[in-house]
């Protein structure tokens, strides 16, 4: 029976196993849970002790490792992140140069992000955040019910998650646009959804914002996107719009967002990410009536599916093939 179209099995048998090191900033229980999931998914990989010799490590599987911890790993062939965002890794000046860096693209996490984005958009569209405020005052009042097609949604960042979010919302009838800093890459295996209008470039951003009642931020954090959501950005939105930030806190200028909410120009903000995490208890977001705070839970990495993603990349490395989801360091993602 032909195996055409199938991915070749991992070449573990009869070869020296890859030597991998799991390192991150987490507690002992979480480290053990990840170790168990990865060991089950990668039976032919040798997982090293917590403090390996610098010449032992071929693969570093990382989750926000302490800065400098990867320096001097002379045999390192791959850095595989367990998180989707790699901005903290790239901010480490000691990160080994010339070593492939792969980000996590977890299909279960992608679906979870689409679920959170759908919930937030529906809650804004149907006035559910307003109803929650009314309940706190024991106030009974029905709001006008708008059609989904009357709501313009702008998704910032059309990577794997952004495209999944845009498709999910377009399927519900929303008028969805997707913005990216540059033109979309031609990829015949992932054609643009015809229901999603694609726009790109800073010159087109104000016009796209002017048509959006809901803005969903899923951009990577780069020097070009840091502080993008500022006073001018928010002023370009129609009055009564809402912001949903599911990417990075540093995308948003907090003082400008609070000013837009206080003035009534912005109706609501759903924030899952912040400049400092955990969000300090004295931060005004906690008690602002126009803000919904989530503790960075819009889409958590699923250990089982992420371990399978890692296993696939380690198999490719062992076969001498390019790894998937490799980060272009000059672009920051």
BAVEXVEX-437393 format. One record per residue: x, z, y of N, C-alpha, C in turn; residue number from 1. Coordinates in steps of 0.02 Angstrom, whole numbers. Layout:
npx,npz,npy,capx,capz,capy,cpx,cpz,cpy,k
X,Z,Y,X,Z,Y,X,Z,Y,NUM $
...
END
This chain:
npx,npz,npy,capx,capz,capy,cpx,cpz,cpy,k
43,0,-60,0,0,0,44,0,62,1 $
30,-44,107,72,-51,166,63,9,212,2 $
120,30,243,117,84,291,117,59,362,3 $
103,-6,372,103,-34,440,53,2,483,4 $
74,18,545,30,51,592,34,126,589,5 $
67,152,536,74,225,531,142,246,558,6 $
145,306,584,209,333,606,248,356,546,7 $
313,339,543,355,358,487,359,434,482,8 $
362,460,422,366,533,414,432,560,441,9 $
434,624,459,496,653,483,550,647,430,10 $
611,628,450,664,616,401,702,680,384,11 $
664,734,367,699,797,356,736,798,290,12 $
704,771,237,731,780,170,799,746,163,13 $
846,782,134,912,753,121,957,747,181,14 $
938,775,238,980,771,298,990,842,325,15 $
1041,848,367,1051,913,399,996,923,450,16 $
961,980,448,905,990,493,928,997,565,17 $
884,976,611,897,988,682,898,1063,694,18 $
940,1083,740,944,1154,758,909,1164,825,19 $
855,1201,825,814,1209,884,812,1282,906,20 $
803,1292,971,801,1359,1000,739,1364,1043,21 $
698,1413,1029,637,1427,1068,653,1479,1120,22 $
644,1462,1184,662,1508,1238,611,1503,1295,23 $
589,1560,1321,542,1560,1376,533,1630,1403,24 $
493,1635,1455,478,1700,1485,409,1721,1461,25 $
407,1760,1409,345,1784,1381,358,1849,1343,26 $
305,1882,1321,315,1944,1284,329,1929,1211,27 $
346,1981,1173,367,1971,1103,311,1942,1060,28 $
249,1963,1072,193,1938,1032,183,1863,1043,29 $
186,1841,1106,176,1770,1120,234,1729,1091,30 $
295,1754,1097,352,1719,1069,344,1712,993,31 $
322,1765,961,312,1762,888,257,1713,869,32 $
203,1711,908,149,1664,893,172,1592,900,33 $
211,1578,952,237,1510,960,287,1494,904,34 $
329,1542,886,377,1530,833,342,1513,767,35 $
288,1548,752,251,1535,691,219,1465,692,36 $
189,1447,749,157,1381,754,208,1325,748,37 $
265,1333,780,317,1281,778,349,1276,709,38 $
361,1333,677,390,1333,610,344,1298,561,39 $
278,1310,567,230,1278,523,228,1202,534,40 $
233,1181,597,229,1109,613,293,1072,600,41 $
350,1107,600,416,1075,593,453,1107,535,42 $
431,1096,473,462,1133,416,535,1115,405,43 $
558,1058,429,627,1038,418,674,1056,474,44 $
651,1095,522,693,1113,580,721,1183,570,45 $
784,1192,587,814,1259,585,805,1292,652,46 $
766,1347,654,754,1383,716,806,1438,723,47 $
841,1436,778,898,1480,789,876,1549,813,48 $
920,1596,807,908,1664,829,902,1666,905,49 $
874,1721,933,863,1724,1005,925,1713,1049,50 $
985,1727,1023,1045,1719,1064,1096,1677,1025,51 $
1085,1611,1022,1128,1568,983,1195,1555,1018,52 $
1243,1530,981,1306,1507,1010,1293,1443,1050,53 $
1329,1432,1104,1317,1372,1145,1325,1307,1108,54 $
1366,1305,1055,1377,1242,1019,1326,1231,963,55 $
1280,1279,952,1231,1273,898,1170,1232,917,56 $
1149,1237,979,1082,1213,999,1082,1137,1009,57 $
1039,1103,972,1028,1032,982,964,1018,1021,58 $
913,1060,1011,849,1052,1045,830,1119,1075,59 $
813,1119,1139,787,1179,1172,712,1168,1184,60 $
670,1208,1151,598,1206,1161,582,1263,1209,61 $
559,1246,1269,560,1294,1324,491,1303,1355,62 $
482,1363,1384,422,1380,1423,445,1422,1482,63 $
458,1388,1538,485,1422,1598,544,1467,1580,64 $
597,1439,1552,655,1480,1534,689,1509,1596,65 $
723,1566,1589,758,1593,1647,809,1543,1674,66 $
815,1536,1739,863,1489,1768,933,1501,1741,67 $
967,1447,1723,1035,1451,1700,1043,1460,1625,68 $
988,1473,1589,995,1490,1518,1015,1429,1476,69 $
1004,1368,1501,1023,1308,1463,1092,1283,1481,70 $
1123,1314,1529,1190,1291,1551,1241,1303,1495,71 $
1283,1253,1485,1338,1260,1437,1319,1247,1365,72 $
1259,1221,1352,1240,1205,1283,1269,1136,1267,73 $
1328,1135,1237,1368,1074,1232,1337,1022,1185,74 $
1299,1044,1135,1270,996,1088,1198,978,1102,75 $
1173,996,1160,1102,987,1175,1084,913,1178,76 $
1031,894,1141,1008,825,1138,939,815,1168,77 $
900,868,1174,832,862,1200,810,929,1228,78 $
776,927,1286,741,985,1313,667,968,1310,79 $
630,1004,1269,558,993,1260,519,1050,1291,80 $
481,1035,1343,441,1086,1376,375,1096,1338,81 $
354,1159,1335,289,1175,1307,234,1173,1359,82 $
252,1167,1423,203,1164,1477,200,1093,1504,83 $
144,1076,1534,135,1009,1562,177,1000,1626,84 $
179,1052,1668,218,1047,1729,291,1062,1717,85 $
335,1024,1749,407,1034,1740,442,1048,1806,86 $
404,1064,1859,435,1074,1924,482,1134,1925,87 $
465,1187,1888,510,1245,1887,575,1228,1850,88 $
570,1189,1797,631,1167,1763,675,1126,1809,89 $
645,1079,1844,684,1034,1887,712,1071,1947,90 $
683,1127,1966,710,1166,2021,773,1205,2002,91 $
789,1207,1938,848,1243,1914,909,1197,1922,92 $
955,1211,1968,1012,1166,1978,1060,1165,1918,93 $
1053,1213,1872,1097,1215,1814,1068,1177,1754,94 $
1009,1147,1762,979,1110,1707,1027,1054,1686,95 $
1045,1050,1622,1095,1000,1600,1074,929,1619,96 $
1119,893,1650,1106,824,1669,1119,778,1609,97 $
1084,722,1607,1096,674,1554,1061,690,1489,98 $
1028,747,1485,991,766,1424,918,748,1434,99 $
887,711,1388,816,695,1396,774,758,1403,100 $
727,756,1450,679,810,1462,610,783,1449,101 $
573,813,1404,505,790,1387,455,844,1408,102 $
401,822,1441,348,868,1459,296,870,1404,103 $
253,920,1406,201,927,1356,139,887,1376,104 $
118,842,1334,54,808,1341,13,826,1280,105 $
-27,877,1287,-66,907,1232,-138,881,1237,106 $
-161,844,1187,-229,817,1192,-283,870,1198,107 $
-274,927,1167,-324,981,1173,-324,1009,1243,108 $
-265,1016,1272,-259,1040,1341,-291,990,1390,109 $
-281,926,1377,-310,875,1420,-386,878,1419,110 $
-415,888,1360,-488,895,1356,-511,957,1392,111 $
-473,1012,1386,-493,1073,1421,-492,1064,1496,112 $
-443,1027,1521,-440,1014,1593,-501,973,1616,113 $
-520,924,1576,-579,885,1593,-642,928,1592,114 $
-645,977,1547,-702,1022,1545,-705,1065,1609,115 $
-648,1093,1629,-647,1134,1689,-665,1094,1750,116 $
-637,1034,1756,-651,991,1813,-725,973,1815,117 $
-754,960,1757,-826,944,1754,-868,1004,1776,118 $
-851,1062,1751,-887,1123,1771,-884,1133,1846,119 $
-825,1128,1876,-817,1139,1947,-856,1088,1988,120 $
-853,1025,1967,-889,972,2003,-965,983,1999,121 $
-989,999,1939,-1061,1012,1931,-1082,1073,1972,122 $
-1041,1125,1974,-1059,1185,2011,-1063,1171,2086,123 $
-1019,1129,2112,-1023,1109,2182,-1083,1065,2194,124 $
-1091,1014,2152,-1145,965,2159,-1214,999,2157,125 $
-1224,1043,2108,-1290,1073,2099,-1300,1138,2138,126 $
-1250,1158,2177,-1257,1218,2218,-1253,1283,2180,127 $
-1221,1284,2122,-1220,1344,2081,-1179,1400,2114,128 $
-1127,1383,2152,-1090,1435,2188,-1134,1467,2242,129 $
-1176,1426,2275,-1223,1452,2325,-1275,1497,2292,130 $
-1299,1477,2233,-1348,1518,2198,-1317,1586,2178,131 $
-1253,1586,2161,-1220,1649,2145,-1218,1695,2205,132 $
-1207,1667,2265,-1207,1707,2326,-1278,1734,2339,133 $
-1328,1691,2327,-1397,1713,2337,-1415,1771,2290,134 $
-1392,1766,2228,-1407,1820,2180,-1379,1886,2204,135 $
-1318,1884,2234,-1288,1946,2257,-1330,1980,2311,136 $
-1373,1940,2346,-1416,1967,2399,-1489,1972,2376,137 $
-1502,1959,2312,-1570,1958,2286,-1614,1911,2327,138 $
-1585,1852,2342,-1620,1803,2384,-1640,1743,2342,139 $
-1705,1726,2344,-1733,1671,2304,-1745,1611,2349,140 $
-1707,1558,2339,-1718,1497,2378,-1692,1437,2338,141 $
-1734,1387,2330,-1715,1327,2294,-1681,1278,2341,142 $
-1626,1249,2319,-1589,1200,2358,-1609,1130,2337,143 $
-1596,1082,2381,-1609,1012,2365,-1565,991,2307,144 $
-1594,954,2260,-1556,930,2202,-1535,858,2214,145 $
-1470,848,2218,-1443,781,2230,-1427,745,2165,146 $
-1426,679,2168,-1406,640,2110,-1330,637,2106,147 $
-1305,631,2044,-1232,627,2035,-1203,567,2072,148 $
-1240,512,2072,-1214,451,2104,-1206,459,2179,149 $
-1239,509,2207,-1232,522,2279,-1170,563,2296,150 $
-1134,585,2245,-1075,628,2255,-1012,587,2243,151 $
-971,581,2295,-907,548,2287,-854,599,2265,152 $
-818,584,2212,-766,628,2185,-700,591,2189,153 $
-651,624,2218,-583,595,2222,-537,637,2179,154 $
-506,605,2129,-457,637,2086,-388,619,2112,155 $
-350,670,2130,-281,660,2153,-234,667,2093,156 $
-198,613,2078,-153,614,2021,-185,582,1960,157 $
-161,521,1943,-192,484,1888,-145,479,1829,158 $
-117,536,1810,-80,541,1748,-127,550,1690,159 $
-101,577,1636,-142,586,1576,-204,628,1590,160 $
-195,685,1623,-252,728,1637,-298,699,1689,161 $
-269,670,1742,-310,641,1794,-356,587,1769,162 $
-329,544,1725,-370,490,1697,-426,518,1654,163 $
-410,570,1615,-462,600,1572,-517,632,1615,164 $
-498,666,1668,-547,695,1714,-590,641,1746,165 $
-558,589,1770,-595,535,1804,-645,502,1757,166 $
-624,490,1694,-670,459,1646,-729,504,1631,167 $
-715,570,1623,-770,616,1606,-822,619,1662,168 $
-798,620,1725,-845,624,1781,-882,558,1793,169 $
-847,503,1783,-880,438,1790,-936,430,1738,170 $
-924,458,1678,-975,453,1625,-1038,492,1643,171 $
-1032,542,1688,-1090,580,1710,-1125,549,1770,172 $
-1098,493,1794,-1131,458,1848,-1102,468,1917,173 $
-1050,509,1924,-1020,519,1990,-983,457,2013,174 $
-978,449,2078,-938,395,2107,-866,420,2110,175 $
-825,397,2064,-758,425,2055,-705,376,2080,176 $
-658,403,2119,-598,367,2139,-538,407,2115,177 $
-484,372,2100,-423,405,2079,-366,384,2124,178 $
-332,433,2155,-277,417,2201,-211,437,2170,179 $
-161,395,2180,-93,411,2160,-46,387,2215,180 $
13,415,2214,60,399,2268,85,327,2265,181 $
87,299,2204,109,230,2195,60,191,2154,182 $
68,125,2149,20,84,2111,21,102,2038,183 $
-36,96,2003,-39,112,1932,5,65,1892,184 $
39,93,1842,80,52,1799,36,9,1754,185 $
57,-52,1742,21,-95,1696,32,-69,1625,186 $
-21,-46,1593,-15,-18,1525,-74,-44,1484,187 $
-63,-95,1444,-119,-125,1407,-149,-76,1356,188 $
-113,-22,1337,-141,24,1289,-187,75,1322,189 $
-187,78,1388,-229,127,1423,-257,93,1486,190 $
-302,45,1478,-328,10,1536,-367,56,1581,191 $
-365,41,1645,-404,81,1694,-478,76,1678,192 $
-512,132,1683,-584,133,1672,-617,94,1728,193 $
-657,43,1712,-688,3,1765,-734,43,1810,194 $
-757,102,1787,-801,143,1829,-762,185,1879,195 $
-695,185,1875,-654,225,1920,-615,179,1966,196 $
-626,187,2031,-590,147,2080,-521,177,2091,197 $
-469,136,2087,-401,160,2096,-376,143,2166,198 $
-348,193,2199,-317,185,2265,-250,220,2263,199 $
-203,196,2303,-137,227,2301,-102,219,2369,200 $
-54,263,2380,-15,261,2441,-44,306,2495,201 $
1,336,2534,-22,382,2587,-66,349,2638,202 $
-55,284,2650,-96,249,2700,-169,247,2681,203 $
-183,246,2616,-253,242,2592,-285,310,2582,204 $
-246,363,2587,-273,429,2572,-327,452,2621,205 $
-319,446,2687,-373,468,2732,-439,434,2719,206 $
-438,369,2706,-500,333,2692,-533,357,2628,207 $
-493,372,2577,-520,397,2514,-549,467,2524,208 $
-516,508,2563,-542,576,2576,-608,573,2613,209 $
-616,526,2659,-677,521,2699,-738,507,2657,210 $
-729,480,2595,-785,463,2552,-798,516,2498,211 $
-760,572,2500,-762,620,2445,-798,684,2464,212 $
-848,701,2424,-880,767,2431,-844,820,2389,213 $
-807,797,2339,-767,842,2296,-698,810,2287,214 $
-646,850,2300,-577,828,2287,-548,871,2232,215 $
-523,839,2179,-493,874,2123,-418,858,2123,216 $
-377,909,2131,-305,899,2134,-273,910,2066,217 $
-242,856,2039,-205,859,1976,-136,828,1984,218 $
-109,829,2045,-45,798,2059,12,839,2031,219 $
67,806,2012,128,843,1998,157,870,2064,220 $
193,925,2059,224,953,2119,293,922,2129,221 $
300,885,2183,362,853,2201,374,866,2275,222 $
433,851,2301,444,859,2373,392,821,2415,223 $
369,765,2390,320,725,2428,250,754,2427,224 $
233,794,2375,165,820,2371,161,894,2391,225 $
217,927,2399,216,997,2420,184,1002,2490,226 $
134,1045,2498,100,1053,2562,56,994,2581,227 $
39,951,2534,-2,892,2550,-70,912,2576,228 $
-100,965,2548,-167,986,2568,-159,1033,2628,229 $
-155,1002,2687,-145,1040,2749,-204,1028,2796,230 $
-197,1047,2858,-252,1041,2905,-275,969,2914,231 $
-228,922,2920,-247,852,2929,-283,825,2867,232 $
-259,843,2808,-291,822,2745,-363,847,2744,233 $
-373,911,2757,-440,940,2754,-486,912,2808,234 $
-459,898,2867,-499,870,2921,-524,800,2904,235 $
-489,765,2860,-511,697,2841,-571,698,2794,236 $
-586,756,2765,-644,761,2720,-708,766,2761,237 $
-764,743,2734,-828,753,2769,-846,827,2770,238 $
-883,847,2820,-904,917,2825,-946,936,2764,239 $
-932,994,2737,-969,1017,2678,-937,998,2612,240 $
-878,967,2614,-844,948,2552,-815,1010,2518,241 $
-789,1000,2456,-760,1054,2417,-693,1031,2389,242 $
-648,1080,2382,-582,1068,2353,-577,1105,2287,243 $
-551,1071,2236,-538,1101,2171,-464,1090,2156,244 $
-424,1144,2157,-352,1138,2146,-335,1164,2077,245 $
-316,1118,2032,-299,1135,1963,-227,1117,1948,246 $
-186,1105,1999,-118,1080,1989,-66,1133,2004,247 $
-47,1142,2067,1,1192,2087,-19,1222,2154,248 $
-7,1287,2162,-25,1320,2225,13,1292,2284,249 $
75,1270,2273,115,1245,2328,91,1179,2357,250 $
42,1148,2326,12,1088,2356,-29,1106,2419,251 $
-50,1169,2423,-98,1189,2475,-65,1233,2527,252 $
-80,1219,2590,-61,1264,2645,-117,1315,2652,253 $
-105,1376,2629,-159,1426,2624,-194,1438,2691,254 $
-155,1445,2744,-184,1460,2809,-231,1405,2831,255 $
-213,1342,2818,-256,1286,2837,-319,1284,2796,256 $
-314,1300,2732,-373,1301,2689,-421,1356,2711,257 $
-396,1415,2725,-439,1470,2747,-472,1453,2814,258 $
-436,1420,2858,-465,1401,2923,-521,1351,2913,259 $
-512,1303,2867,-564,1253,2854,-626,1285,2824,260 $
-617,1335,2781,-673,1371,2752,-708,1414,2804,261 $
-670,1449,2845,-699,1493,2896,-739,1454,2948,262 $
-717,1393,2963,-751,1352,3013,-815,1320,2985,263 $
-822,1319,2919,-879,1287,2888,-867,1214,2873,264 $
-808,1187,2893,-795,1117,2878,-790,1106,2802,265 $
-759,1153,2768,-755,1150,2695,-805,1200,2667,266 $
-846,1178,2620,-898,1222,2593,-873,1270,2540,267 $
-826,1248,2499,-804,1290,2444,-737,1266,2418,268 $
-700,1312,2388,-637,1295,2355,-634,1331,2288,269 $
-618,1294,2236,-605,1322,2170,-530,1318,2160,270 $
-498,1376,2152,-425,1379,2150,-403,1412,2084,271 $
-364,1375,2046,-338,1400,1983,-264,1417,1987,272 $
-230,1395,2040,-158,1401,2047,-141,1424,2117,273 $
-85,1460,2124,-69,1493,2187,6,1493,2199,274 $
25,1505,2262,96,1509,2279,130,1564,2240,275 $
98,1622,2234,124,1678,2195,73,1695,2142,276 $
97,1700,2080,53,1718,2024,84,1776,1985,277 $
44,1827,1969,-27,1836,1985,-39,1838,2061,278 $
-100,1817,2080,-118,1818,2151,-118,1891,2175,279 $
-80,1906,2228,-77,1976,2252,-146,2003,2269,280 $
-159,2066,2254,-226,2094,2265,-248,2095,2337,281 $
-201,2093,2384,-219,2093,2455,-232,2023,2482,282 $
-226,1971,2441,-234,1903,2466,-307,1891,2486,283 $
-319,1858,2542,-389,1847,2565,-430,1803,2518,284 $
-399,1764,2475,-439,1724,2428,-484,1767,2384,285 $
-461,1827,2366,-500,1868,2319,-570,1884,2345,286 $
-576,1897,2409,-641,1919,2435,-675,1867,2480,287 $
-646,1807,2485,-677,1757,2528,-739,1729,2494,288 $
-797,1727,2527,-859,1703,2495,-857,1629,2477,289 $
-811,1592,2508,-807,1520,2494,-755,1501,2443,290 $
-726,1551,2409,-672,1537,2361,-690,1565,2293,291 $
-680,1524,2241,-684,1547,2172,-613,1548,2144,292 $
-591,1607,2122,-523,1616,2097,-524,1616,2021,293 $
-480,1575,1992,-468,1575,1919,-395,1594,1908,294 $
-380,1632,1856,-311,1655,1845,-268,1606,1805,295 $
-263,1545,1830,-222,1492,1800,-243,1480,1727,296 $
-308,1466,1719,-336,1458,1651,-375,1392,1644,297 $
-368,1346,1692,-406,1284,1688,-394,1247,1623,298 $
-332,1249,1599,-314,1216,1536,-251,1247,1510,299 $
-258,1288,1459,-201,1320,1428,-174,1277,1370,300 $
-109,1280,1361,-80,1243,1305,-106,1271,1239,301 $
-128,1228,1195,-152,1249,1129,-92,1249,1081,302 $
-77,1306,1051,-17,1312,1011,-15,1262,953,303 $
-71,1256,917,-70,1213,858,-59,1140,876,304 $
-96,1115,926,-88,1044,943,-22,1032,978,305 $
1,1080,1020,65,1072,1054,122,1072,1004,306 $
117,1113,952,169,1114,901,174,1047,865,307 $
117,1014,856,118,948,825,151,897,872,308 $
140,904,937,172,859,985,248,870,982,309 $
270,932,980,342,947,975,370,917,910,310 $
334,926,855,357,899,791,366,824,794,311 $
320,789,827,326,717,834,388,696,872,312 $
403,732,926,462,715,965,527,732,927,313 $
527,787,890,587,803,851,598,752,796,314 $
545,727,766,552,675,716,581,611,746,315 $
557,594,806,585,535,840,659,545,855,316 $
677,604,878,747,618,893,789,611,830,317 $
765,638,774,803,634,712,811,563,687,318 $
762,519,703,766,449,683,806,407,733,319 $
827,438,787,863,400,838,818,358,883,320 $
754,377,887,706,340,928,696,376,995,321 $
672,340,1046,658,374,1110,601,425,1102,322 $
607,481,1137,554,532,1134,497,512,1180,323 $
439,539,1168,381,525,1209,377,573,1268,324 $
344,549,1321,329,589,1381,393,614,1414,325 $
443,570,1415,507,587,1447,497,590,1523,326 $
526,640,1554,520,650,1626,571,606,1661,327 $
548,572,1714,593,537,1759,613,587,1813,328 $
673,612,1807,694,667,1850,692,649,1924,329 $
706,586,1940,707,565,2010,637,567,2040,330 $
585,561,1998,517,562,2023,486,632,2019,331 $
515,674,1976,490,743,1970,436,751,1918,332 $
423,700,1876,372,706,1824,382,650,1774,333 $
END
